[in-house]
Amino acid sequence: MKETYPLFLKINARTRVIYNSLQWIIQVQTNPKARWKNIYFIASDLKMLWASLEEIGVSPPKKLAKAINNPSLTFKAWFNKKHPSGSYTT
């Protein structure tokens, strides 16, 4: 059975950020028919997520970057706000 995780952010056609209950996961796709490949697992904060995206040569959309006014927001704090029960269903 194929497990899918919720989408946190679609950067472009070949880069996205998904998440599970432990972390954000940056994925890339080499071509439209290829499988998504996990390249970074970030459980710290948005600042590290942005830095990881910049390291692979992509930036989050400016509108989103401006909307997020707390780059020190941790994954755990974000997840608990989005999923108060502490879990989610896929």
C-alpha positions in Angstrom: 0.0 0.0 0.0 1.4 3.4 -1.0 1.5 5.9 1.9 0.9 9.5 1.1 1.5 12.5 3.3 -0.2 15.9 3.3 1.2 18.7 1.2 2.6 21.6 3.1 3.8 23.7 0.2 4.2 23.3 -3.6 7.2 25.3 -4.7 7.1 24.5 -8.4 6.2 21.5 -10.6 9.3 19.6 -9.4 9.7 20.7 -5.8 7.3 20.3 -2.9 7.2 20.1 0.9 5.1 17.4 2.5 4.9 16.5 6.2 4.2 13.7 8.6 3.8 13.8 12.4 7.6 14.2 12.9 8.9 16.7 10.2 8.6 18.6 7.0 10.0 16.6 4.0 11.4 18.3 1.0 10.8 16.3 -2.2 12.1 16.7 -5.7 11.1 15.1 -9.0 13.6 14.7 -11.9 10.9 14.6 -14.6 7.1 14.5 -14.6 6.9 10.7 -14.7 9.5 10.1 -12.0 8.7 9.3 -8.4 9.1 12.0 -5.8 12.4 11.7 -4.0 12.9 12.7 -0.4 16.0 14.9 0.0 15.6 16.7 3.3 13.9 16.0 6.6 13.4 19.1 8.7 12.1 18.9 12.3 13.5 22.1 13.6 12.0 25.4 12.4 10.9 27.4 9.3 14.2 29.1 9.1 15.9 25.8 8.5 13.3 24.7 6.0 13.8 27.9 4.0 17.6 27.4 4.2 17.3 23.9 2.9 15.2 25.0 0.0 17.7 27.7 -0.8 20.5 25.1 -0.7 18.9 23.2 -3.5 18.4 26.4 -5.5 14.7 27.1 -4.9 13.0 29.8 -2.8 9.5 29.8 -1.3 7.1 32.1 -3.1 7.6 35.7 -1.9 4.0 36.0 -1.0 4.2 33.0 1.3 7.6 34.1 2.8 6.0 37.5 3.7 2.9 35.8 5.1 5.0 33.7 7.5 6.0 36.3 10.1 7.7 33.8 12.5 10.7 32.0 10.9 11.5 30.5 14.3 8.2 28.6 14.3 9.1 25.0 15.1 7.7 22.1 13.3 6.2 20.7 16.5 4.4 24.0 17.3 3.1 24.3 13.7 2.0 20.6 13.7 0.2 20.9 17.1 -1.6 24.1 15.9 -2.7 22.4 12.7 -3.5 19.0 14.3 -4.5 19.7 17.9 -5.3 16.0 18.5 -1.6 15.2 17.8 -2.3 13.0 14.8 -3.7 13.2 11.3 -5.1 10.7 8.8 -3.7 10.1 5.3 
